[in-house]
Amino acid sequence: MALLRILLELRLELGIVLSVAHFHHQIRGAEADADQQFVTALAERFGLQLHLGTGDAPAFSRQKKISLETAARELRHAWFSELIQRQEVDRIATAHTLDDQAETVLMRILRGTGTRGLAGIAPEQNQKHLVRPLLAVRRPEIEAFLNGLHQAWRDDASNRDQSHARNRVRHVLLPLLEKEFNPAIRGTLSDLAELARGEEAYWTGELASLIPELLHEGKPSRSGRTTSGDAAGVLALDLARLRSLPLAVQRQVLYRVAKKLGTALEFKHIQQLTSLIQSVRPGKGPVLPGGLAVSSSLRELRFSRSIDKTTGDETTGNYQYSLPVPGEVAVPELGSIFRAQIVSAEKPKSPEYNDDTFTGTLLDRTLLSPELTVRNWRPGDRYFSVHSHSPKKVKELLQTDQLGKGYSSRLRKSWPVIESAGQIIWMRGFPAPQAFAVRTGEAVLIEELALRTEAEE
């Protein structure tokens, strides 16, 4: 509402033609219907063209195994793109505020991030034709502006649901930081995002010219140097040149080269690779997320997809992560986030949990450790699913006829399980064990969602 009223006042000065775009996500029923009616009446009041879109965000969330918030954003942005492609609009303006920026930066700090994540929400995204004019404005200023105009607005009730991490940051963590540590924490986090964007812009420009000088594509020849075009998906870096660069530059190069092969590295992986660079002895490095293999020769550091010689499939190394209850953990090897929420067994409060949209697994909280382990299955693992008469070998459960569809060897080897005190209590695609089924009281909701690393808001 504030963005629209501000642009209405400035449209002659800016030389723009305004229209209103409203997307119905089919999440909140009658409340969302009332939102659309409110926006429709407002567009009529000011004589503005109205674009209406709709999409089933809960169904899309189930289909893609992503959070409801991410599903809604992807559907909305896809519709924005259609408006641009149909040349009905030239730009989309969204009303993200300084408070939204502070929340985003803080959430990324909590999850772990580099300068790319610290950059937060961008003021503009040229590829998406998006602009965010209010990114330096606080929400109290916006409310005061609207109250001064006697302009009503609509509030989304789901923004108060603290089962979502962002809402807990908004309503619990940031107010606590403001009160106990830094009254200007929101501005501080926003300034940090601005600094990080400048840093990221600098590195992007510098590395655009540096990486082509260091990088070769193809497999190694007898001389030990990589020959171009002999092997798709094999990249090699000149070790002598790489060693001569400052550590900060090495890290940036490694991250971007892995990204070329579709893998986002965490800091621990970068540390492993910089140690390999400094080693004088050639050898194999760690298997990185997504089955990305790395090795060093006397002259080069090579990246490639690890291949299972018996099947021809890409392989994935073992992984293991701790999952606090409640909490979440990213598993880059799978491109997933695993989330454990505490809900009521009788009336789960998550908006993603109802008879039509529930896709997670409920377990009895009293029977679980306060910290779970997410890992890939290992030989000898057994799982006692609700429909079984006895524990079954995970290897047998992952056979094609059990899963109902064919999966590559790599996918089967990386199949995730979750254990509590050494016992597997969750396995992707299978019902929960009867022994851990919840009946009353508090339950733990286990969900696997698609990982959006440093996703744009």
Secondary structure as UniProt FT lines:
FT   HELIX           2..14
FT   STRAND          19..24
FT   HELIX           30..45
FT   TURN            46..47
FT   STRAND          49..54
FT   HELIX           57..64
FT   HELIX           68..85
FT   TURN            86..87
FT   STRAND          92..93
FT   HELIX           98..111
FT   HELIX           115..118
FT   STRAND          124..125
FT   HELIX           126..128
FT   STRAND          130..131
FT   TURN            133..136
FT   HELIX           139..149
FT   HELIX           157..160
FT   TURN            162..163
FT   HELIX           165..168
FT   HELIX           169..173
FT   HELIX           174..180
FT   TURN            183..184
FT   HELIX           185..214
FT   STRAND          215..217
FT   STRAND          219..220
FT   TURN            222..223
FT   STRAND          226..227
FT   TURN            228..229
FT   TURN            232..233
FT   STRAND          235..238
FT   HELIX           239..243
FT   HELIX           247..260
FT   TURN            261..262
FT   HELIX           267..278
FT   STRAND          283..284
FT   HELIX           289..291
FT   STRAND          292..296
FT   STRAND          300..305
FT   TURN            309..311
FT   STRAND          320..324
FT   STRAND          327..331
FT   TURN            332..335
FT   STRAND          336..344
FT   TURN            351..352
FT   TURN            355..357
FT   STRAND          361..364
FT   HELIX           365..367
FT   STRAND          371..376
FT   TURN            379..380
FT   STRAND          382..383
FT   TURN            386..387
FT   STRAND          392..393
FT   HELIX           394..397
FT   HELIX           400..403
FT   HELIX           409..413
FT   STRAND          416..420
FT   TURN            421..422
FT   STRAND          423..427
FT   TURN            428..429
FT   HELIX           434..436
FT   STRAND          442..450
FT   TURN            453..454
//
